[in-house]
Amino acid sequence: MTIPTSSIEQVIPSQGSMAQPEAAKPAKRRRFSFLRNPKAATGLVLLGIYVLFSIIGPWVAPYDPDARGNELVKGPSAHHLLGTTHLGQDVFSQLLVGTRSVVYVGFLAGIVATVLSVLIGVTSGYIGGKTDDGLSALSNVFLVIPAIPLMIIITSILSNVSDTLIALIIGLTSWSWNARVLRAQTLSLRRRDYVEAARATGEKTWRIIIFELLPNLTAVIAAGFVGTVLFAVLSEITLAFIGVVNNGWNWGTILFWAQGQQALGQKAWWWFVPAGLAIAFLGTSLSLINFGIDEFVSPRLRSAGKTKVKTVSGRTVRMRIGFTPVLSSTPTPKINPDGATPVAREVPNNA
């Protein structure tokens, strides 16, 4: 029996007797998906503004931050955008100039701590044996060292304390926790099939670590770096606020003089509120970047609150992690917080 070509044309148009299934189109690759995350994008924009001000701040400052004037403890005006101090110094200029010290110390300490945590944590987790025992013991020692009291002791002994020295002290005392996290992640990765295959083909240890392990640890390393930068910024501001270090202007120095001259009692809010907001927004930007990294590497966090399920009655339920919505025909849904897997189902009226 011969099937006419026209019959095939009705089933698969424009194919005829040579009808073949149409080739599937390759899926479009989503690039720069991390930047599409609203939290990460907002955090990067805020952080970029701080970095920009840290570079051009001393050049665009309207006054010398140490220059004294005749307008003492005056509020914001056209001449002084954020008011003046008890010596007539411009608060806005002090804020701009102090941004460089804060950003420099934070990023340098973050780089030092991240490099040490990667070297020690990944090496300890992959090699194992006595090397693991020795490096783990070293991490445990630095884990219990109080960073702030140690920095106070070191800076009080030394006569000249620079921003570089402060950053190195913070970085050398804040790598141990990230190293422990990287060691745990490396222990779970070193027995994976692709690592075993690379080892079986005779790949050198350093190549396995660099090309097989580190790409899978990028998110953990980035999150550790962001956390260390935030800790370094707060540590430097704390040291300047309590008067331990006085090596130039930063936001902690502004708060130190505002607290010493009773700015709150004089109702000089412009003296301490801008510095406090600068600290808060910098911490917010780093936290948003950290949240963006978590959502970028975790599909469960990335899709939380976006999945919708349509029930039998036609109602739409937005799924959330940790909740099991149980729907009835009544307008008010019942929520069962004990369930771990979100499942929507219909409950009859007589249930």
C-alpha positions as CSV (number, residue, x, y, z in Angstrom):
1,M,0.0,0.0,0.0
2,T,1.4,3.4,-1.0
3,I,0.7,6.4,1.1
4,P,0.2,9.5,-0.9
5,T,2.6,12.4,-0.4
6,S,-0.3,14.7,0.3
7,S,-1.2,12.6,3.4
8,I,2.2,13.0,4.8
9,E,2.1,16.8,4.0
10,Q,-1.0,17.0,6.2
11,V,0.8,15.4,9.2
12,I,4.2,17.1,8.7
13,P,3.9,20.1,6.4
14,S,6.6,20.9,3.9
15,Q,8.3,17.4,4.4
16,G,6.5,15.1,1.9
17,S,7.9,11.6,1.3
18,M,11.3,12.6,2.9
19,A,9.6,13.6,6.1
20,Q,12.1,13.8,9.0
21,P,11.7,15.1,12.5
22,E,12.8,18.7,12.7
23,A,16.1,19.2,14.4
24,A,15.8,20.7,17.9
25,K,17.2,24.2,18.2
26,P,20.0,24.6,20.6
27,A,19.0,26.3,23.8
28,K,20.3,29.8,24.3
29,R,23.0,30.1,26.9
30,R,22.3,32.5,29.6
31,R,25.4,34.7,30.1
32,F,26.2,37.0,32.9
33,S,23.3,35.6,34.9
34,F,25.0,36.7,38.1
35,L,24.7,40.3,37.0
36,R,21.0,39.8,36.3
37,N,20.4,39.1,40.0
38,P,18.9,42.3,41.4
39,K,20.6,41.9,44.7
40,A,24.1,41.3,43.2
41,A,23.6,44.2,40.7
42,T,22.5,46.6,43.4
43,G,25.4,45.6,45.6
44,L,28.0,45.9,42.8
45,V,26.7,49.4,41.8
46,L,26.9,50.6,45.5
47,L,30.4,49.1,45.9
48,G,31.5,50.7,42.6
49,I,30.4,54.1,43.9
50,Y,32.6,53.6,47.0
51,V,35.5,52.5,44.9
52,L,35.1,55.5,42.6
53,F,35.1,57.9,45.6
54,S,38.1,56.2,47.1
55,I,40.0,57.0,44.0
56,I,38.9,60.5,43.2
57,G,37.8,61.5,46.7
58,P,41.0,63.5,47.7
59,W,40.9,65.3,44.4
60,V,37.3,66.4,44.4
61,A,37.1,67.2,48.1
62,P,36.1,70.9,48.3
63,Y,38.3,71.7,51.3
64,D,41.4,70.3,53.0
65,P,40.0,68.0,55.7
66,D,42.5,69.4,58.2
67,A,41.9,73.1,57.3
68,R,40.2,75.1,60.1
69,G,37.6,77.8,59.6
70,N,35.5,80.4,61.4
71,E,32.2,78.6,61.1
72,L,32.2,76.3,64.2
73,V,29.6,73.4,64.5
74,K,27.5,74.8,61.7
75,G,24.8,72.8,59.9
76,P,24.8,72.0,56.2
77,S,24.9,75.0,53.9
78,A,25.9,75.9,50.4
79,H,29.5,76.3,51.5
80,H,29.7,73.2,53.6
81,L,27.3,70.5,52.3
82,L,27.6,68.4,55.5
83,G,28.3,71.1,58.0
84,T,31.5,71.7,60.0
85,T,33.2,70.4,63.1
86,H,34.1,72.2,66.4
87,L,37.2,73.5,64.6
88,G,35.4,74.6,61.5
89,Q,36.6,71.6,59.4
90,D,34.4,70.5,56.5
91,V,32.7,67.2,57.3
92,F,32.0,66.4,53.6
93,S,35.7,66.7,52.8
94,Q,36.7,64.4,55.7
95,L,34.1,61.8,54.5
96,L,35.4,61.8,50.9
97,V,39.1,61.6,51.9
98,G,38.4,58.9,54.5
99,T,36.8,56.6,51.9
100,R,40.1,55.7,50.4
101,S,41.5,54.4,53.7
102,V,38.4,52.3,54.4
103,V,38.2,50.7,50.9
104,Y,42.0,50.1,50.7
105,V,42.2,48.4,54.1
106,G,39.1,46.3,53.4
107,F,40.2,45.0,50.0
108,L,43.9,44.4,50.9
109,A,42.9,42.5,54.0
110,G,40.3,40.5,52.0
111,I,42.9,39.6,49.4
112,V,45.5,38.5,52.0
113,A,43.0,36.4,54.0
114,T,41.5,34.8,50.8
115,V,44.9,33.8,49.5
116,L,45.9,32.2,52.8
117,S,42.6,30.4,53.2
118,V,42.7,29.0,49.7
119,L,46.3,27.8,50.0
120,I,45.9,26.2,53.4
121,G,42.3,25.0,53.2
122,V,42.4,23.4,49.7
123,T,45.8,21.9,50.3
124,S,44.8,20.5,53.6
125,G,41.6,19.0,52.3
126,Y,43.1,17.5,49.1
127,I,46.4,16.1,50.3
128,G,45.2,14.8,53.7
129,G,47.3,12.7,56.0
130,K,49.9,14.5,58.2
131,T,49.7,17.6,56.0
132,D,46.1,17.8,56.8
133,D,46.7,17.3,60.5
134,G,49.3,20.0,60.6
135,L,47.4,22.6,58.6
136,S,44.2,21.9,60.5
137,A,46.0,22.5,63.8
138,L,47.4,25.7,62.5
139,S,43.9,26.8,61.4
140,N,42.5,25.9,64.9
141,V,45.2,28.1,66.5
142,F,44.4,31.1,64.4
143,L,40.7,30.4,64.8
144,V,40.8,31.1,68.6
145,I,43.1,34.2,68.4
146,P,41.1,37.3,69.2
147,A,41.7,39.6,66.2
148,I,40.7,43.0,67.7
149,P,42.7,42.7,71.0
150,L,45.7,41.5,69.0
151,M,45.5,44.4,66.7
152,I,45.2,46.8,69.7
153,I,48.3,45.3,71.2
154,I,50.4,45.5,68.0
155,T,49.3,49.0,67.1
156,S,50.0,50.3,70.6
157,I,53.5,48.9,70.5
158,L,54.4,50.3,67.1
159,S,54.9,54.1,66.8
160,N,53.9,54.5,63.1
161,V,51.0,52.4,62.0
162,S,50.0,52.7,58.3
163,D,46.9,51.5,56.5
164,T,49.0,48.7,54.9
165,L,50.1,47.4,58.3
166,I,46.6,47.4,59.6
167,A,45.3,45.5,56.5
168,L,48.1,42.9,56.8
169,I,47.3,42.3,60.5
170,I,43.6,41.9,59.8
171,G,44.3,39.6,56.8
172,L,46.8,37.4,58.7
173,T,44.3,36.9,61.6
174,S,41.1,36.4,59.7
175,W,41.8,33.6,57.2
176,S,41.3,30.5,59.5
177,W,37.5,30.3,59.3
178,N,37.4,30.4,55.5
179,A,40.2,27.9,55.4
180,R,38.1,25.5,57.5
181,V,35.1,25.9,55.1
182,L,37.3,25.3,52.0
183,R,38.8,22.2,53.6
184,A,35.4,20.8,54.2
185,Q,34.3,21.5,50.6
186,T,37.5,20.0,49.2
187,L,37.0,16.8,51.2
188,S,33.7,16.4,49.5
189,L,35.1,17.1,46.0
190,R,38.3,15.1,46.0
191,R,36.5,11.8,45.5
192,R,34.3,12.9,42.7
193,D,34.5,11.1,39.4
194,Y,36.2,13.8,37.4
195,V,38.9,14.3,40.1
196,E,39.5,10.5,40.1
197,A,39.7,10.5,36.3
198,A,42.2,13.3,36.3
199,R,44.3,11.5,38.9
200,A,44.1,8.3,37.0
201,T,45.5,10.0,33.8
202,G,48.5,11.1,35.7
203,E,47.7,14.8,36.2
204,K,49.9,16.6,38.6
205,T,48.5,17.6,42.0
206,W,48.7,21.4,41.3
207,R,46.9,21.0,38.0
208,I,44.1,19.0,39.6
209,I,43.7,21.7,42.3
210,I,43.8,24.6,39.9
211,F,41.7,23.2,37.0
212,E,39.4,20.7,38.7
213,L,38.8,21.9,42.3
214,L,39.1,25.7,42.3
215,P,36.5,26.3,39.6
216,N,34.0,24.4,41.8
217,L,35.0,26.4,44.9
218,T,34.7,29.8,43.3
219,A,31.4,30.7,45.0
220,V,32.7,29.7,48.4
221,I,36.0,31.7,47.9
222,A,34.0,34.8,46.7
223,A,31.7,34.6,49.7
224,G,34.6,34.3,52.0
225,F,36.3,37.3,50.4
226,V,33.3,39.5,50.7
227,G,32.9,38.5,54.4
228,T,36.5,39.3,55.1
229,V,36.3,42.7,53.5
230,L,33.3,43.6,55.6
231,F,35.1,42.4,58.8
232,A,38.2,44.4,57.9
233,V,36.3,47.6,57.3
234,L,34.5,47.3,60.6
235,S,37.7,46.4,62.4
236,E,39.6,49.5,61.0
237,I,36.7,51.8,61.9
238,T,36.5,50.3,65.4
239,L,40.2,50.8,65.9
240,A,40.0,54.5,64.8
241,F,36.8,55.1,66.8
242,I,38.4,54.0,70.1
243,G,41.5,56.0,69.3
244,V,44.0,53.2,68.9
245,V,45.1,54.3,65.5
246,N,45.3,57.8,64.2
247,N,47.0,57.6,60.8
248,G,44.8,60.0,58.8
249,W,41.2,60.5,58.1
250,N,38.7,57.6,57.9
251,W,35.1,57.2,58.9
252,G,36.1,55.9,62.4
253,T,38.2,59.1,62.9
254,I,35.2,61.3,62.1
255,L,33.1,59.3,64.7
256,F,35.9,59.5,67.2
257,W,36.0,63.3,67.2
258,A,32.2,63.6,67.0
259,Q,31.9,61.4,70.1
260,G,34.7,63.2,71.9
261,Q,33.2,66.6,71.3
262,Q,29.7,65.6,72.3
263,A,28.2,66.0,68.9
264,L,25.0,64.2,70.0
265,G,24.6,66.6,72.9
266,Q,25.0,69.6,70.7
267,K,22.5,68.1,68.2
268,A,25.1,68.2,65.5
269,W,23.6,65.3,63.6
270,W,25.6,66.2,60.5
271,W,28.8,65.3,62.2
272,F,28.1,61.6,62.8
273,V,25.0,60.6,60.7
274,P,26.8,60.8,57.3
275,A,29.7,58.6,58.5
276,G,27.2,56.1,60.0
277,L,25.2,56.0,56.8
278,A,28.4,55.5,54.8
279,I,29.3,52.5,56.9
280,A,25.7,51.1,56.7
281,F,25.5,51.4,52.9
282,L,28.9,49.8,52.4
283,G,27.9,46.9,54.6
284,T,24.6,46.6,52.7
285,S,26.4,46.5,49.4
286,L,28.7,43.7,50.5
287,S,25.8,41.8,52.0
288,L,23.8,42.1,48.8
289,I,26.8,40.8,46.8
290,N,27.1,37.9,49.2
291,F,23.3,37.1,48.9
292,G,23.7,37.3,45.1
293,I,26.5,34.7,45.2
294,D,24.5,32.4,47.3
295,E,21.5,32.5,44.9
296,F,23.8,32.2,41.9
297,V,25.3,28.9,43.1
298,S,22.1,27.5,44.7
299,P,19.2,26.8,42.3
300,R,16.9,26.2,45.3
301,L,17.5,29.8,46.6
302,R,17.4,31.2,43.1
303,S,13.9,29.8,42.4
304,A,12.5,30.4,45.9
305,G,9.2,32.2,45.7
306,K,9.1,32.0,41.9
307,T,7.6,28.6,41.3
308,K,3.8,28.6,40.9
309,V,1.6,25.5,41.1
310,K,-1.9,25.3,39.7
311,T,-4.3,23.2,41.7
312,V,-7.2,21.2,40.4
313,S,-9.7,23.9,41.1
314,G,-7.7,26.4,39.1
315,R,-6.1,28.3,42.0
316,T,-2.5,29.3,41.7
317,V,-0.1,28.8,44.7
318,R,3.3,30.4,45.0
319,M,5.7,27.8,46.5
320,R,8.1,28.7,49.3
321,I,10.9,26.8,50.9
322,G,10.0,25.2,54.2
323,F,6.2,25.5,53.8
324,T,3.7,23.0,52.6
325,P,0.5,24.9,51.6
326,V,-2.6,22.7,52.0
327,L,-5.6,24.2,50.1
328,S,-9.2,23.7,50.6
329,S,-12.2,25.0,48.7
330,T,-12.5,27.9,51.2
331,P,-10.9,31.3,50.3
332,T,-8.4,31.1,53.1
333,P,-5.5,28.6,52.5
334,K,-4.2,26.5,55.3
335,I,-0.4,26.4,55.9
336,N,1.5,23.5,57.3
337,P,4.9,24.8,58.5
338,D,6.1,21.3,59.4
339,G,6.5,20.1,55.8
340,A,9.9,20.4,54.1
341,T,8.8,19.9,50.5
342,P,6.3,22.4,49.1
343,V,3.3,20.4,47.8
344,A,-0.1,21.8,46.9
345,R,-3.2,19.6,47.0
346,E,-6.9,19.9,47.2
347,V,-8.7,19.0,50.4
348,P,-12.4,18.1,50.1
349,N,-15.0,20.0,52.2
350,N,-15.8,16.9,54.3
351,A,-12.1,16.3,55.2
